[in-house]
């Protein structure tokens, strides 16, 4: 079937309200609009435009940009019902989803609302330190709530939701790959006690306390070289099966950024959006970047189309190599000189002599505001330092 643009004749244009069914009792709201550009998924100030739309007589298939995922909906009377399918996952690929015309907003008495705005120290039960800690930042207008969680491996991007009672709220985000849902209630000790769902495959609990000084572990200390090593080495294939190594002439006497990433990773996407134009502007000064892509499947032939789609849609002009499975144990063996690869992305800064000068875990994306600007400034400062040596 040919890709077509959504028209009002196919589905009613305007705002729609959707629900993901995460388990028998947990429904996560999401929002989108339909216009001549396609399906526009809304997360706070973020807009994700899905324009690859295919119709059958009674159904619509919406292929998401960047990621290997899609909606398959049966069309009803101003309604949709079906599934969101994340093809990059090995298990728990499908989530039931439905939608109706209109923008449903929970209403509560504003005079009874608790203001959740501010900075919070958070701890998630399902991880061990240091990955269990997070910093939550929320802003609130009436009962409309926005924010994100900053973690040692990146942020939860553009969260949006509503205060649903005098002391409770929800926040959610759909980034085209992940389905994130947070709920919380403030107890008598001013502690937020909440639940976190990622799709149908993960559920965790979290607590948080308001703290203007909330902080995270140093992201430059989480991954590091093993004793006795000053360099890293690897040989991995690109999408054309050509083996690429840091010993290749392309990288000789160059400042090289090694980006540990995955085509399924929204934080990696945010980092790529920043790195691509910076690379294009500075590659003639002796800068190189190479991506090491870790997929959920270890199969090279399954990985290649995912890498190609990710690279094409983000205009990546530097090589992206398939490095293997994203499984924690397997990915750590891919670069045996490193003590560990904690999360995605991980960015390795290498000087002109091939020495590793810095290893940075995570990336604070545009949903984090001033932290995003600081993140970009720190990367630029490090690269400039190495280029000018």
C-alpha positions as CSV (number, residue, x, y, z in Angstrom):
1,X,0.0,0.0,0.0
2,X,1.1,3.5,-0.7
3,X,1.9,6.0,2.1
4,X,-0.8,8.7,2.2
5,X,-1.5,11.9,4.1
6,X,-4.4,11.7,6.5
7,X,-7.5,13.6,5.3
8,X,-10.6,14.5,7.0
9,X,-12.5,12.0,4.8
10,X,-10.5,9.2,6.4
11,X,-10.6,10.2,10.0
12,X,-11.9,13.3,11.7
13,X,-9.2,16.0,12.0
14,X,-8.6,17.7,15.3
15,X,-7.6,16.5,18.8
16,X,-7.9,12.9,19.9
17,X,-7.6,11.3,23.4
18,X,-6.0,7.9,23.6
19,X,-5.4,5.2,26.2
20,X,-2.8,2.5,26.5
21,X,-3.9,-0.5,28.6
22,X,-0.7,-1.4,30.6
23,X,-2.4,-4.1,32.7
24,X,-5.9,-5.1,33.8
25,X,-6.4,-2.0,35.9
26,X,-3.9,0.6,34.6
27,X,-4.7,2.9,31.7
28,X,-2.3,5.5,30.5
29,X,-3.6,8.6,28.7
30,X,-1.9,10.0,25.6
31,X,-2.8,12.7,23.2
32,X,-2.6,13.3,19.5
33,X,-4.0,15.4,16.8
34,X,-4.9,14.6,13.2
35,X,-4.3,17.1,10.4
36,X,-3.0,17.2,6.8
37,X,0.5,16.4,8.0
38,X,-0.6,13.1,9.6
39,X,-0.8,12.0,13.2
40,X,0.8,14.5,15.7
41,X,1.6,12.9,19.0
42,X,1.8,15.5,21.9
43,X,4.0,15.4,24.9
44,X,4.0,18.8,26.6
45,X,5.8,21.1,24.2
46,X,7.0,18.2,22.0
47,X,5.3,17.3,18.8
48,X,6.0,14.0,17.0
49,X,4.8,13.9,13.4
50,X,3.9,10.5,12.0
51,X,3.2,11.0,8.3
52,X,3.6,7.4,7.1
53,X,-0.1,6.4,7.2
54,X,-1.7,3.4,5.4
55,X,-5.3,2.5,5.1
56,X,-7.3,-0.6,4.5
57,X,-11.1,-0.4,4.2
58,X,-11.7,-0.6,8.0
59,X,-8.2,0.1,9.5
60,X,-5.3,2.4,9.7
61,X,-1.6,1.6,10.2
62,X,0.6,4.5,11.6
63,X,4.3,3.9,11.2
64,X,6.3,6.0,13.7
65,X,9.3,8.1,12.7
66,X,12.8,7.1,13.8
67,X,11.9,4.0,15.7
68,X,10.7,0.6,14.5
69,X,7.2,0.8,15.9
70,X,3.6,1.3,14.7
71,X,0.0,1.6,15.6
72,X,-2.5,-0.8,14.1
73,X,-6.0,0.5,14.6
74,X,-9.5,-0.6,13.5
75,X,-11.6,2.5,12.6
76,X,-14.9,3.0,14.5
77,X,-17.4,5.8,14.8
78,X,-15.0,8.6,15.8
79,X,-13.0,6.0,17.6
80,X,-9.9,3.8,17.1
81,X,-9.1,0.5,18.7
82,X,-6.1,-1.8,18.3
83,X,-2.4,-2.0,19.3
84,X,0.8,-0.2,19.5
85,X,3.6,-2.5,18.4
86,X,7.2,-1.9,19.2
87,X,9.0,-4.2,16.8
88,X,12.4,-3.6,18.3
89,X,11.5,-5.4,21.4
90,X,12.1,-9.2,21.7
91,X,9.2,-9.6,24.2
92,X,6.1,-7.7,25.3
93,X,6.0,-6.0,21.9
94,X,2.3,-5.1,21.8
95,X,0.2,-2.8,24.0
96,X,-3.6,-2.5,23.6
97,X,-4.6,1.1,22.6
98,X,-7.7,3.0,21.9
99,X,-8.7,6.6,21.1
100,X,-11.7,8.8,20.7
101,X,-12.2,12.2,19.2
102,X,-11.8,15.1,21.7
103,X,-9.4,16.3,24.3
104,X,-10.4,14.9,27.6
105,X,-9.0,16.9,30.6
106,X,-9.5,15.8,34.2
107,X,-11.3,18.5,36.2
108,X,-10.8,19.2,39.9
109,X,-11.4,22.1,42.3
110,X,-8.4,24.4,41.9
111,X,-8.7,25.6,45.5
112,X,-8.0,22.1,46.8
113,X,-4.9,21.6,44.6
114,X,-1.5,20.9,45.9
115,X,1.3,22.6,44.0
116,X,3.9,20.0,43.0
117,X,6.1,22.5,41.2
118,X,9.8,22.4,42.1
119,X,12.8,20.0,42.4
120,X,12.5,16.7,44.1
121,X,15.0,14.0,45.2
122,X,13.6,10.6,44.0
123,X,14.5,7.0,44.6
124,X,13.3,4.1,42.5
125,X,13.0,0.7,44.2
126,X,13.9,-1.5,41.2
127,X,17.5,-0.4,40.7
128,X,20.6,-0.5,42.9
129,X,22.6,2.6,43.6
130,X,23.7,4.7,41.8
131,X,21.0,4.0,39.2
132,X,18.2,4.1,41.7
133,X,18.4,7.8,42.3
134,X,16.7,10.5,40.2
135,X,15.9,14.2,40.3
136,X,12.3,15.2,39.4
137,X,11.5,18.6,38.2
138,X,7.9,19.6,37.9
139,X,6.0,22.8,36.8
140,X,2.3,23.2,37.3
141,X,-0.4,25.5,35.9
142,X,-3.8,24.9,37.5
143,X,-4.1,21.2,37.5
144,X,-2.0,20.8,34.4
145,X,1.4,19.3,35.3
146,X,4.7,19.1,33.3
147,X,8.2,17.9,34.0
148,X,10.7,15.1,33.7
149,X,12.9,12.8,35.8
150,X,16.7,13.3,35.4
151,X,18.5,10.0,36.0
152,X,22.2,8.9,35.9
153,X,21.6,7.5,32.4
154,X,19.4,10.3,30.9
155,X,16.0,11.8,31.3
156,X,12.4,10.6,30.8
157,X,11.9,13.3,28.2
158,X,8.7,15.4,27.9
159,X,6.3,14.3,30.6
160,X,2.8,15.8,30.8
161,X,-0.2,15.1,33.0
162,X,-2.7,16.4,35.5
163,X,-3.3,16.7,39.2
164,X,-6.2,14.3,39.7
165,X,-6.9,15.0,43.4
166,X,-5.9,17.3,46.2
167,X,-2.6,15.3,46.7
168,X,-2.2,13.1,43.6
169,X,-1.2,13.3,40.0
170,X,-0.1,11.4,36.9
171,X,2.5,12.1,34.2
172,X,3.0,10.3,31.0
173,X,5.0,10.3,27.7
174,X,4.9,8.4,24.4
175,X,8.1,9.1,22.4
176,X,7.4,6.7,19.6
177,X,9.4,3.9,21.2
178,X,8.6,3.9,24.9
179,X,5.4,4.3,26.9
180,X,6.1,6.0,30.3
181,X,3.6,6.4,33.0
182,X,4.1,7.8,36.5
183,X,1.5,8.2,39.3
184,X,2.1,9.6,42.8
185,X,0.3,10.6,46.0
186,X,1.7,13.0,48.6
187,X,1.4,11.6,52.1
188,X,1.2,13.3,55.5
189,X,5.0,13.4,55.7
190,X,5.2,15.4,52.4
191,X,6.7,12.3,50.7
192,X,5.6,11.5,47.2
193,X,4.8,7.7,46.9
194,X,4.3,6.5,43.4
195,X,4.3,3.9,40.7
196,X,6.2,3.8,37.4
197,X,5.2,1.8,34.4
198,X,7.2,1.3,31.2
199,X,4.9,-0.4,28.7
200,X,3.6,-3.7,29.8
201,X,7.0,-5.1,30.7
202,X,8.1,-3.0,33.7
203,X,6.6,-1.8,36.9
204,X,8.4,-0.1,39.7
205,X,7.7,2.0,42.8
206,X,9.3,5.4,43.7
207,X,9.4,7.9,46.5
208,X,10.4,11.6,46.4
209,X,11.1,14.5,48.7
210,X,11.1,18.1,47.8
211,X,14.8,19.3,47.7
212,X,16.1,22.3,45.9
213,X,19.6,20.8,46.2
214,X,18.7,17.4,44.7
215,X,21.6,16.0,42.7
216,X,22.8,13.0,40.7
217,X,26.1,11.1,40.7
218,X,28.8,12.5,38.5
219,X,28.0,11.2,35.0
220,X,31.7,11.1,34.1
221,X,32.4,8.6,36.9
222,X,29.9,5.8,36.1
223,X,31.8,4.1,33.2
224,X,35.6,4.0,33.2
225,X,38.7,2.2,31.9
226,X,40.0,-0.8,33.7
227,X,43.3,-0.5,35.4
228,X,46.2,-0.5,32.9
229,X,44.2,0.8,29.9
230,X,44.4,4.2,28.4
231,X,42.8,3.4,25.1
232,X,39.9,1.4,23.7
233,X,39.8,-0.8,20.6
234,X,37.1,-2.5,18.5
235,X,36.3,-3.9,15.1
236,X,32.6,-3.9,14.2
237,X,30.7,-3.9,10.8
238,X,28.9,-1.0,9.3
239,X,25.6,-1.5,7.5
240,X,27.4,-2.6,4.4
241,X,29.3,-5.3,6.4
242,X,32.6,-3.4,6.1
243,X,34.7,-3.8,9.3
244,X,35.6,-0.5,10.9
245,X,38.3,0.0,13.6
246,X,39.7,3.0,15.4
247,X,43.0,2.1,13.8
248,X,41.6,3.1,10.4
249,X,43.1,6.1,8.7
250,X,39.8,8.0,9.0
251,X,40.5,8.4,12.7
252,X,44.3,8.9,12.6
253,X,45.4,12.0,14.5
254,X,41.7,13.0,14.9
255,X,39.6,13.9,17.9
256,X,37.1,11.0,18.0
257,X,33.8,10.7,19.7
258,X,32.6,7.2,20.2
259,X,28.8,7.2,20.8
260,X,27.4,4.1,22.4
261,X,23.8,4.0,21.3
262,X,20.8,2.1,20.2
263,X,18.2,2.7,17.5
264,X,15.5,2.1,20.1
265,X,16.9,4.8,22.5
266,X,15.2,8.2,22.7
267,X,18.0,9.7,24.8
268,X,20.4,8.6,22.0
269,X,18.1,10.3,19.5
270,X,18.3,13.5,21.5
271,X,22.1,13.3,21.6
272,X,22.3,12.6,17.8
273,X,20.1,15.7,17.1
274,X,22.8,17.8,18.8
275,X,25.9,15.9,17.5
276,X,25.0,15.8,13.8
277,X,25.0,19.5,13.1
278,X,28.0,20.0,15.3
279,X,29.9,17.4,13.5
280,X,29.0,18.8,10.1
281,X,30.3,22.2,11.2
282,X,33.6,20.9,12.7
283,X,34.6,17.8,10.9
284,X,37.1,19.8,8.7
285,X,38.9,20.8,12.0
286,X,39.8,17.2,12.7
287,X,36.7,15.8,14.4
288,X,35.3,12.3,13.9
289,X,32.4,10.5,15.4
290,X,31.5,6.9,15.2
291,X,28.4,5.3,16.6
292,X,28.4,1.8,18.2
293,X,24.9,0.5,17.9
294,X,23.6,-2.1,20.4
295,X,20.2,-3.6,19.5
296,X,17.9,-5.8,21.5
297,X,18.6,-8.7,19.0
298,X,22.1,-9.9,18.3
299,X,21.2,-10.6,14.7
300,X,23.2,-8.4,12.3
301,X,20.6,-8.7,9.5
302,X,17.8,-7.7,11.8
303,X,19.8,-4.7,13.1
304,X,20.8,-3.3,9.7
305,X,17.4,-1.9,8.6
306,X,16.9,-0.4,12.1
307,X,20.2,1.4,11.9
308,X,19.5,2.5,8.4
309,X,16.1,4.0,9.4
310,X,17.5,5.7,12.5
311,X,20.5,7.1,10.5
312,X,18.4,8.3,7.6
313,X,15.7,10.0,9.6
314,X,18.3,11.8,11.8
315,X,20.6,12.6,8.9
316,X,23.6,10.9,10.5
317,X,26.6,11.4,8.3
318,X,29.2,9.5,10.4
319,X,29.5,5.7,10.5
320,X,27.2,3.7,12.7
321,X,28.5,0.2,13.4
322,X,26.6,-2.8,14.7
323,X,28.2,-3.8,18.0
324,X,25.9,-6.5,19.2
325,X,23.1,-7.1,21.8
326,X,22.2,-4.4,24.3
327,X,22.0,-7.0,27.0
328,X,24.0,-5.7,30.0
329,X,26.5,-8.5,30.2
330,X,27.0,-8.8,26.4
331,X,27.4,-5.1,25.8
332,X,30.1,-4.8,28.5
333,X,32.1,-7.6,26.7
334,X,32.0,-5.6,23.4
335,X,34.5,-3.1,24.8
336,X,36.6,-5.2,27.3
337,X,38.8,-2.2,28.2
338,X,35.8,-0.6,30.0
339,X,34.8,-1.6,33.5
340,X,31.1,-1.3,32.5
341,X,28.6,0.3,30.2
342,X,25.9,1.6,32.5
343,X,23.5,3.1,30.1
344,X,22.6,4.6,26.7
345,X,24.0,6.8,25.4
346,X,27.5,6.6,26.7
347,X,29.9,9.0,25.0
348,X,33.7,8.4,24.9
349,X,36.0,11.3,24.1
350,X,39.3,10.3,22.5
351,X,42.2,12.7,21.8
352,X,44.4,12.9,18.7
353,X,46.8,10.3,20.2
354,X,44.0,7.8,20.7
355,X,43.9,8.2,24.5
356,X,40.5,8.1,26.2
357,X,40.1,11.4,28.0
358,X,36.5,11.2,29.3
359,X,33.6,8.8,29.4
360,X,30.2,10.4,29.9
361,X,27.0,8.4,30.8
362,X,23.6,9.6,29.7
363,X,22.3,12.7,28.0
364,X,20.0,15.4,29.3
365,X,17.7,16.2,26.4
366,X,15.6,19.2,25.5
367,X,12.9,18.3,28.0
368,X,15.4,19.2,30.8
369,X,15.7,22.9,29.8
370,X,18.7,24.5,31.4
371,X,20.3,21.0,31.9
372,X,20.1,20.4,28.2
373,X,22.0,23.7,27.5
374,X,24.6,22.8,30.1
375,X,25.0,19.3,28.6
376,X,25.7,20.7,25.2
377,X,28.1,23.3,26.5
378,X,30.1,20.6,28.4
379,X,30.4,18.5,25.3
380,X,31.5,21.4,23.2
381,X,34.0,22.5,25.8
382,X,35.5,19.1,25.9
383,X,35.7,18.7,22.1
384,X,37.2,22.2,21.8
385,X,39.8,21.4,24.4
386,X,40.9,18.3,22.5
387,X,40.8,20.0,19.1
388,X,43.0,22.8,20.3
389,X,45.7,20.6,21.8
